[in-house]
Amino acid sequence: MSKKEKNRVGVVYSTNPDFQYEMDQGEQSETLVPSKQVLRIHLDRKQRKGKEVTLILGFVGQSQDCEALGKTLKQKCGVGGAVKDNEIILQGDHRTKVLAFLLSADYKLTKISGG
């Protein structure tokens, strides 16, 4: 199978010569404006050997925009981290710093969730 055919959705094989495959789009085409983003800030220790990480979930948009926001948050908090599947991971407990920065950056629907 060639690389261009790996993004097919739902059908493995068809005997119909006129069949058109649906292709997987991958990621969203447009990023929501910051005032409409509904972001949630979590503190997580699961599957990290007891180490705390701050998770920012709910980003809707292109991965480049999410990576840019993640880079800015890492710089503001002075920590390491990663961006995977539109989920921003920061090392350590930085919920209050992240909330303050996101609210000042016009992400008005941002909340801290969890205990």
C-alpha positions in Angstrom: 0.0 0.0 0.0 1.4 3.4 -0.9 1.8 6.2 1.7 -1.0 8.3 0.1 -3.6 5.5 0.7 -2.9 5.1 4.5 -5.3 7.9 5.4 -8.4 6.0 4.2 -11.3 5.9 6.6 -13.7 3.0 7.1 -13.0 0.8 4.1 -10.3 -1.7 3.7 -11.1 -3.0 0.2 -13.8 -2.5 -2.4 -14.5 -4.4 -5.6 -16.4 -1.4 -7.1 -14.1 0.2 -9.7 -15.9 3.6 -9.2 -15.7 3.6 -5.4 -14.2 6.8 -3.9 -12.4 6.5 -0.6 -12.9 9.0 2.2 -9.6 10.4 3.3 -8.8 11.3 6.9 -8.3 15.0 7.4 -6.0 14.6 10.4 -6.2 17.9 12.1 -8.6 20.9 12.3 -8.3 23.4 9.5 -8.9 26.5 11.7 -8.0 27.6 15.2 -10.6 29.1 17.4 -10.0 32.7 18.6 -8.7 32.8 22.2 -11.9 34.2 23.7 -13.8 31.1 22.5 -11.3 28.5 23.6 -12.5 26.4 26.5 -9.3 25.3 28.3 -9.0 23.3 31.5 -6.0 23.2 33.7 -5.3 19.9 35.5 -2.7 18.6 37.9 -1.7 15.0 37.1 0.6 12.4 38.6 -0.7 9.3 36.8 1.9 7.2 34.8 4.6 9.6 35.8 6.2 7.9 38.8 4.6 10.4 41.2 6.0 13.5 39.5 3.5 16.3 39.2 2.7 17.8 35.8 0.3 20.6 34.8 -1.9 19.6 31.8 -3.8 22.2 29.7 -6.6 20.4 27.8 -9.2 21.4 25.4 -7.3 23.4 22.8 -9.1 23.4 19.5 -7.1 24.2 16.4 -4.0 23.5 14.4 -1.1 21.8 16.1 1.3 24.7 15.2 -0.8 27.2 17.2 -1.0 24.7 20.2 2.8 24.3 20.0 3.3 28.1 20.0 1.1 28.4 23.1 2.9 25.6 24.8 6.3 27.2 24.1 5.1 30.5 25.5 3.7 28.8 28.6 7.0 26.9 29.2 8.9 30.2 28.9 6.6 32.1 31.3 6.8 29.3 33.9 10.5 28.6 33.3 10.0 24.8 33.1 10.2 22.0 30.5 7.3 20.3 29.0 5.8 19.0 25.8 2.8 19.3 23.4 1.2 16.1 22.3 -2.2 15.7 20.6 -3.2 19.3 21.4 -2.5 18.7 25.0 0.1 20.9 26.7 2.2 19.3 29.5 4.3 21.4 31.9 6.6 19.9 34.5 5.6 20.7 38.0 2.6 22.4 39.6 2.1 25.7 37.8 -1.7 26.0 37.7 -1.9 29.5 39.2 0.7 30.9 36.9 -0.8 29.3 33.8 -4.3 30.5 34.7 -3.1 34.1 35.3 -1.2 34.1 32.0 -4.1 32.6 29.9 -6.6 35.0 31.4 -4.4 37.9 30.5 -3.9 36.5 27.0 -7.7 36.7 26.4 -8.4 33.0 27.1 -11.4 34.0 29.2 -13.1 30.5 29.4 -10.1 28.9 31.1 -10.6 27.2 34.5 -8.7 25.1 36.9 -10.4 21.7 37.2 -9.8 18.7 39.4 -8.9 18.6 43.1 
